Amino acid sequence: MDRARVEDVMTRLFESGTVVARRDGKLHRLSPVSVPPREGEVLRAWVRREDATSTIEVGLGYGISALFICDGLLANGHPSARHVALDPNQLEGFSDVGL
């Protein structure tokens, strides 16, 4: 995935404030569960500042913070960069939206 595509996905999500789960067609409201844009920007900046090549996240939810983290990893330009997210509630709590 490239940064332009990540940015496009984030823009669409924040403009609508919702996402429809492919798994079950259920409409999910991002707020108050997901990080707001400003917090996401701070996460991305942190990944950039540390020149991170790998990150781990506990809790995926709707995947918003993961998008910001991955955007930071992509911006760092390391071809083997990797983000791992763990969420035991992804299926039942979030209809696999984060995935």
C-alpha positions as CSV (number, residue, x, y, z in Angstrom):
1,M,0.0,0.0,0.0
2,D,1.3,3.5,-0.7
3,R,0.9,6.7,1.3
4,A,-1.6,8.2,-1.2
5,R,-3.9,5.3,-0.7
6,V,-3.6,5.4,3.1
7,E,-4.3,9.1,3.0
8,D,-7.4,8.6,0.8
9,V,-8.8,5.9,3.2
10,M,-8.2,8.2,6.2
11,T,-9.8,11.2,4.5
12,R,-12.9,9.2,3.6
13,L,-13.2,7.7,7.1
14,F,-12.9,11.1,8.9
15,E,-15.3,12.8,6.4
16,S,-18.0,10.3,6.9
17,G,-17.3,9.4,10.6
18,T,-18.5,5.9,9.8
19,V,-17.5,2.7,8.2
20,V,-19.6,-0.2,6.9
21,A,-18.3,-3.7,7.9
22,R,-17.8,-6.0,4.9
23,R,-18.4,-9.0,7.2
24,D,-22.0,-8.2,8.2
25,G,-23.0,-4.9,6.5
26,K,-23.3,-3.2,9.9
27,L,-22.6,0.6,10.1
28,H,-20.0,1.5,12.7
29,R,-19.5,5.1,14.1
30,L,-15.8,5.8,14.5
31,S,-16.3,8.2,17.5
32,P,-15.7,7.8,20.4
33,V,-13.8,4.6,19.8
34,S,-11.1,5.5,17.3
35,V,-8.4,8.1,17.8
36,P,-9.2,11.6,16.5
37,P,-7.1,13.0,13.6
38,R,-4.8,15.0,15.9
39,E,-3.9,12.0,18.0
40,G,-3.3,10.0,14.9
41,E,-1.0,12.7,13.6
42,V,1.0,12.6,16.8
43,L,1.4,8.8,16.4
44,R,2.6,9.2,12.8
45,A,5.0,11.9,13.9
46,W,6.4,9.7,16.7
47,V,7.0,6.8,14.2
48,R,8.7,9.2,11.9
49,R,10.8,10.8,14.6
50,E,12.0,7.4,15.8
51,D,12.7,6.3,12.2
52,A,10.8,3.1,13.2
53,T,11.0,0.0,11.1
54,S,8.6,-2.1,13.2
55,T,5.8,-1.3,15.6
56,I,3.3,-3.2,17.7
57,E,-0.2,-2.1,18.7
58,V,-2.5,-3.6,21.3
59,G,-6.1,-3.1,20.2
60,L,-7.0,-2.6,16.6
61,G,-10.6,-1.4,16.8
62,Y,-11.5,0.3,13.5
63,G,-7.8,0.5,12.5
64,I,-7.5,4.2,12.5
65,S,-4.4,4.4,14.6
66,A,-2.9,1.6,12.6
67,L,-3.4,3.7,9.4
68,F,-1.5,6.6,10.9
69,I,1.3,4.3,12.2
70,C,1.6,2.6,8.9
71,D,1.7,5.9,7.1
72,G,4.6,6.9,9.3
73,L,6.3,3.6,8.5
74,L,5.8,4.1,4.8
75,A,7.2,7.6,5.0
76,N,10.3,6.3,6.7
77,G,10.9,4.3,3.5
78,H,12.2,1.1,5.0
79,P,11.2,-1.7,2.6
80,S,10.9,-4.3,5.4
81,A,8.8,-2.1,7.7
82,R,6.1,-4.0,9.6
83,H,3.2,-3.1,11.9
84,V,1.6,-5.8,14.1
85,A,-1.7,-5.2,15.8
86,L,-3.3,-7.6,18.4
87,D,-7.0,-7.4,19.1
88,P,-8.9,-10.4,20.6
89,N,-12.2,-8.4,20.1
90,Q,-11.7,-7.7,16.4
91,L,-14.3,-10.1,15.2
92,E,-17.1,-9.7,17.7
93,G,-16.6,-6.1,18.8
94,F,-15.6,-4.6,15.5
95,S,-16.9,-6.9,12.8
96,D,-13.3,-7.2,11.5
97,V,-13.4,-3.6,10.3
98,G,-9.8,-2.9,11.4
99,L,-8.6,-5.8,9.3
